[in-house]
Amino acid sequence: MVRLLKDNRGFALILTILIISLIVALTLEFNSSMRTDLHSAANFRDGIRLNCIAKSGVNCAIAILREDISKTDFDSLHEVWAHSKVISEATASIFDQGRFAVDIKDLSGKIQVNQLVDETGSYDTKQKELLTAFLNSEQFGLNTDDVGNLVDTIKDWIDPDNEATGFGAENSHYQALIVPYSCKNAPLESLKELLLIRGMTKGLFFGTKEDPGISSCLTVHGDGKININTADPLVLRHLSEQIDQDMAEAMVEYRNEERDDLKDPKWYKKVPGMSHVSINPELLTTSSTYFEIRSDGFEGTMTRSIKAIVERKSDTIKLLSWTTE
């Protein structure tokens, strides 16, 4: 009987040790789980705060654009919106933690790809000539035939019919690919859709650090008129066959002078050596309607970026797209 009791005491000790071990293990697991939840909650909180900071940058940019149009009826690179990065430097004082950096780009100074096709589905001649001349730039390394084929292919992607234009490509080509997809036959919603088009390469689209690709001078937004006050020199160079590289650089120098009047789109004729130059007036404007806003929110080592496209008409600003990175 005594031996049996001793065995029971040994069993009870073992059982007690097992229970204590289990409790310790559960406690450690619970502690680890709680720490994970706390970290997740903190990250979620910081993410919300960072997102709000980046949104504040977008709202700040919209306010700048709205104020700008209330003061002037034309747009140039001398205006506040064009120097929004400078304004961003003081934003750290607005928040207890974090800051934002805003960059506003004028899309009306770019070549507007969707205007290549008119309302009837045919080529818009002046836009075709502009895009063709632009793609023939030496830095892109395309020959004349490649350019012609690429322009035809872009038109076929945009126009509503399913008939190939020249050496373009329609649904029959895209459906025959290893990974088939349909030809859109509608205006581009995003510039990156061009990467789906036959003949378009990433190298041509994105370019390199030394030579930017075609995407830097193109947009899907606009009414076909280019703001001569904000256009890239490469775009200026191809607004007319009469403009050479030296003239394009002279145009940039002229508009960089704040004392020069940039209200009239024909100001380019005042540039030395350009009085004889003629640019189709249907291609030019000095006011901008579409802008790209990029706002980067910063807090410690964390970053949140928002890219928005807005349309500005009169004193109304319409948000067209919103992307968070």
Secondary structure, 3 states (H helix, E strand, C coil): CHHHHHHHHHHHHHHHHHHHHHHHHHHHHHHHHHHHHHHHHHHHHHHHHHHHHHHHHHHHHHHHHHHHHHHCCCCCCCCHHHHHHHHHCCHHHCCCCCEEEEEEEEHHHCEEHHHHECCCCCECHHHHHHHHHHHCCHHHCCCHHHHHHHHHHHHHHHCCCCCCCCCCCCHHHHHCCCCCCCCCCCCCCCHHHHHHCCCCCHHHHHECCCCECHHHHEECCCCCCEECCCCCHHHHHCCCCCCCHHHHHHHHHHHHCCCCCCCCHHHHHHCCCCCCCCCCHHHEECCCCEEEEEEEEEECCEEEEEEEEEEEECCEEEEEEEEEC
